[in-house]
Amino acid sequence: MFEVGFGEILMIALVAMLVIGPEQLPKVARTAGLWIGRARRMLASVQADIEREIRAEELKNIMERHSSGLHLDTLIEETLDKPFIDANITKLDNAAVKDSDPSATKKSNLAPVADTKQP
């Protein structure tokens, strides 16, 4: 956009004071400020609407790409190596059985604690 420096603002104020007059200048400045504020709010609203529409369109495109692609179940089934998984499941089952075997438990190095309850 364009930039307005202090010199330009001073020149506009001088011309406005000469044309409008010192009595009407505050009222005109207030009205101009209100109109500028309304214009800025309207511009911000339009920008927000455009951004919202762009995001909605992007989400729609993403959803279309995902719906046209493979489903997750199909993708998982195609990428899994069945023999490798079966072997690991067997190893885990054997380890679980070994851990749950009571004869394989380690003895504790701690001495038993005496009962300190008084009668």
Secondary structure as UniProt FT lines:
FT   HELIX           6..20
FT   TURN            22..24
FT   HELIX           25..68
FT   HELIX           72..79
FT   HELIX           82..100
FT   HELIX           102..104
//
